[in-house]
Amino acid sequence: MTDPAARTPSTARDGRLSYAVFQLARAHRGYASAMLRDMKLHPGQELLLMQLFDRDGQSQSELLESVGLDHSTVSKSLRRMQEAGLVSREPAEHDRRVMVVRLTDEGRAMKKPITAMWQTLEESSVLDLTPDDIEAFISIAYKIEQAVRERDHPDRRSDGPTGDGDGLVSRGAGNGRR
């Protein structure tokens, strides 16, 4: 196997971590996309379905916030999913402007294949990692994600040891993800 550093373009040598994240994301997404195609899904649709498996009958806005995708992407995905018979969208009783998304029987039937796909993806991803490697990677990945998301909000970062030890100001209960 070729040393990854040897494959890094010279313009990315001062951004080796970012280049490695890019390469990892591209490989991971490519593998996931191939499995999704076999299920006749587009990337991102499984994330919407997973949210609906956990709580069916969410508004389009709630789904948008839970998956962190932009409005046009979610709208397009939901339209495709509705056309494929996976979900239905209806105006909410309390406010006809709000669209409520519900799984159809065909959509609910996707739970086992999507669960199996994520298990396969996970098994491939952790193949040569120890349990400690996995936990360390998850922790570091979320720290990087939070730092990138908060790049334009320096007021959310801690200046010193008054934070929770990771340099970030705590947002209360939860896992720190939005």
URHUUR-V671552 format. One record per helix or strand. SS is the DSSP state (alpha for helix, beta for strand). FROM is the first residue (numbers start at 1). TO is the last residue. Records with the same first field share a line. If there is no record, write none. Layout:
BEGIN
SS->FROM-TO  FROM-TO
END
This chain:
BEGIN
alpha->4-7  10-38  45-54  60-67  71-83  105-108  110-125  131-149  154-156
beta->58-59  87-91  99-103  157-157  168-168
END
